[in-house]
Amino acid sequence: MKRYRIPGVLDVYEVSDPKEIEAVNNDARIDRQFAAQTCPFNWLFVKRSLSALSFAGKRFPTMNPRGSMERKSAQEELWNRLNLKVQELKLGPEELEPLAQWVRGDGPDRS
């Protein structure tokens, strides 16, 4: 883990090792609280990152604080929508069935 710090101006941690990333992710002190405008350069980085991690002016659920009810309800809603599609996606589109039969060796070579 690398830290770049200029007091009152910049305070950035660079994490690239998977174990360190997991440790940082599990640290309750580090969360997605973006309301505080501390160091000017940090705020510019955060603002730029949030614009990339948003769609139509709304942050992706993963960019909301862990305890956010909005995040939790968005994740539950997505989970429910995806679970409704499981059977349909598991079987695949009907128009691909002749191709699937041919791949399994059940269909004629002309297929």
Secondary structure, DSSP 8 states (H G I E B T S, - for coil): -EEEEETTTEEEEE--SHHHHHHHHH-TTS--------SHHHHHHHHHHHHHTEETTEE-GGGS-TT-HHHHHHHHHHHHHHHHTHHHHHH--GGGHHHHHHHHT-S-TT-
